[in-house]
Amino acid sequence: MSQIEVRSLAKVFRVAERRAGLAGAFRGLVDRRIREVHALAGVDFDVERGELVGYIGPNGAGKSTTIKILAGILTPTGGTCTVDGLTPWRDRRRHAARIGVVFGQRTQLWWDLPVIESFELLQRVYRVPAPVFQRNRDRMVELMRLGPLLDTPVRQLSLGQRMRADLAAALLHGPKLLFLDEPTIGLDAAAKLAMRDFVRTLNREEGVTVVLTTHDMDDIEALCERIMVIGQGQILIDGGIDDLRRRVGNSRVLIVDLEDTVSVAALEDGLRGVGTRDVRVTGRRARIDFDAGVIAPAALIARVTSRFEVQDLFVEHPPIEHTVAELYAEHGEGEA
């Protein structure tokens, strides 16, 4: 049995809107219509124990709605969902004791209390036995380097410090399943790296299952072996990064460091008719976009080296952001 099983999950929100046409004091009361927003429209997936899954999509695609249903915060309109054998919205108390949740723009810490006192309150909320709490607290403090911050009121923490404390707080009761909704939003580079290192360690060494939603594709590439892409309330693709790239084509980029500076025109002339899409030159470095389905990387390299003096070269995939944007555009997503 999978740790998470989702079948035909649907969620419809009813939103009140005012219609144009009437004026006056009572317009807001009498001139309303109800619009249905289909946040999820039949979502199916399983997550096995110990997986680290990236769950991505544009704003409004249904990512946070899915996480809130899995966490027991929202009740779906249709479909079924079990997490460790429990239905999250029906077994909220038992379910909450088994999971950890971090929302990047919200905190579960008490704003005016020192971090350590928030931790101690959470111990009582989750009824964690003292020896278990002390072991988990010490482990989290060490991994997230929170020692100097324990006596600091939460309101005095930087965003990166607060996120580290929030992540530690979500794990004090020892859950084996962690939902992370935009955990690196607004963090600087150093804080993001610390967060990624912690999540990677938690997953690989502690065996904690992680479901991560994010708009930061660097997080996805650094952490996730599996990616689910959601758009318009449905799963568009479920697989690895290579599966995602294959879905939208064979784009590659050949980076070439030349012995001498050359013009774009000279390079384009030398590569004419071989399947290149775009050629850009900055100084002695050339960037050549091409379709690997039209010309193999080895053949393009042979063409370049036969016509130009080359110091170094390498082939890379386009940034994952471009790949995801192409997938969104393929399915009519406006943010692509």
DARA-V850307 format. One record per run of one state. SS is the DSSP state (alpha for helix, beta for strand, coil for the rest). FROM is the first residue (numbers start at 1). TO is the last residue. If there is no record, write none. Layout:
# DARA-V850307
ss=SS from=FROM to=TO
ss=SS from=FROM to=TO
This chain:
# DARA-V850307
ss=coil from=1 to=3
ss=beta from=4 to=18
ss=coil from=19 to=26
ss=alpha from=27 to=30
ss=coil from=31 to=31
ss=beta from=32 to=47
ss=coil from=48 to=51
ss=beta from=52 to=56
ss=coil from=57 to=62
ss=alpha from=63 to=70
ss=coil from=71 to=77
ss=beta from=78 to=83
ss=coil from=84 to=85
ss=beta from=86 to=86
ss=coil from=87 to=91
ss=alpha from=92 to=96
ss=coil from=97 to=98
ss=beta from=99 to=103
ss=coil from=104 to=113
ss=beta from=114 to=114
ss=alpha from=115 to=126
ss=coil from=127 to=129
ss=alpha from=130 to=143
ss=coil from=144 to=146
ss=alpha from=147 to=149
ss=coil from=150 to=152
ss=beta from=153 to=153
ss=alpha from=154 to=156
ss=coil from=157 to=158
ss=alpha from=159 to=169
ss=coil from=170 to=176
ss=beta from=177 to=181
ss=coil from=182 to=188
ss=alpha from=189 to=206
ss=coil from=207 to=208
ss=beta from=209 to=213
ss=coil from=214 to=216
ss=alpha from=217 to=223
ss=coil from=224 to=225
ss=beta from=226 to=231
ss=coil from=232 to=233
ss=beta from=234 to=239
ss=coil from=240 to=240
ss=alpha from=241 to=247
ss=coil from=248 to=250
ss=beta from=251 to=258
ss=coil from=259 to=263
ss=alpha from=264 to=270
ss=coil from=271 to=275
ss=beta from=276 to=282
ss=coil from=283 to=284
ss=beta from=285 to=291
ss=coil from=292 to=296
ss=alpha from=297 to=307
ss=coil from=308 to=309
ss=beta from=310 to=316
ss=coil from=317 to=319
ss=alpha from=320 to=330
ss=coil from=331 to=336
